[in-house]
């Protein structure tokens, strides 16, 4: 089995109102050292080891469903795991 960790973030050119709100709240809580906050998504996929082309499949999943390629970037990490 493979565990695929997918990280989805807004592109740098896209405004992040959620991040701005969190940054403001942190500043009000006196965490003034925080310079910027960007909100994203983290997903874990467990994929059968028999998949023919893992990288191609994960890229397709990310581009078709897990991210919005117009406003988001993604990256992923793959690790082999023992089936439970």
HELIX and SHEET records of a PDB file:
HELIX    1   1 UNK A   17  UNK A   28  1                                  12    
HELIX    2   2 UNK A   54  UNK A   61  1                                   8    
HELIX    3   3 UNK A   62  UNK A   66  3                                   5    
SHEET    1   A 3 UNK A  40  UNK A  47  0                                        
SHEET    2   A 3 UNK A   2  UNK A  10 -1                                        
SHEET    3   A 3 UNK A  72  UNK A  80 -1                                        
END                                                                             
